[in-house]
Amino acid sequence: MGNTRKDPQAFASLIHDVETKIFDALPDETWVYPGHGNDTTLGAERPHLPEWHARGW
């Protein structure tokens, strides 16, 4: 997830796209290379979706 500068509309758009175009479309075994931090899989990150929603960024 990228920085949306605390803009609720931008965050809503971004989280929607991440969920529908990535998490809903690809299997948990899919590797993610975020550009910062460690490489991971969608399965490892999926449990964090509620936290991302609550955080709002």
C-alpha positions in Angstrom: 0.0 0.0 0.0 1.3 3.4 -0.9 1.0 6.7 0.9 -2.3 8.4 0.2 -1.5 11.5 2.3 -4.4 10.8 4.7 -6.9 11.4 1.8 -9.8 9.1 2.6 -11.0 8.9 -1.0 -7.6 8.1 -2.3 -7.1 5.4 0.3 -10.6 3.9 -0.5 -9.7 3.8 -4.2 -6.3 2.3 -3.6 -7.4 -0.4 -1.1 -10.3 -1.4 -3.4 -7.9 -1.8 -6.3 -5.4 -3.8 -4.2 -8.1 -6.1 -3.0 -9.9 -6.7 -6.2 -7.1 -6.6 -8.7 -4.4 -8.4 -6.6 -5.8 -10.3 -3.6 -9.0 -11.4 -5.2 -7.3 -12.3 -8.5 -4.1 -14.1 -7.5 -3.4 -17.1 -5.3 -1.8 -16.9 -1.9 1.4 -18.4 -3.3 2.0 -15.3 -5.4 5.3 -13.6 -4.5 5.2 -9.8 -4.0 8.3 -7.6 -4.4 7.3 -4.3 -2.7 10.4 -2.2 -3.4 11.1 -1.8 0.3 11.1 -4.3 3.1 11.3 -8.0 2.5 9.8 -10.0 -0.4 6.6 -11.8 0.7 3.6 -13.7 -0.6 0.0 -12.6 -0.8 -0.9 -15.4 1.7 1.4 -13.9 4.3 0.0 -10.4 3.7 -3.7 -11.3 3.5 -4.2 -11.4 7.3 -3.1 -7.7 7.4 -5.9 -6.4 5.2 -8.2 -5.5 8.2 -5.2 -3.7 9.8 -4.7 -1.7 6.6 -8.4 -0.8 6.6 -8.3 0.3 10.2 -5.1 2.3 9.7 -6.5 4.1 6.7 -3.2 4.2 4.8 
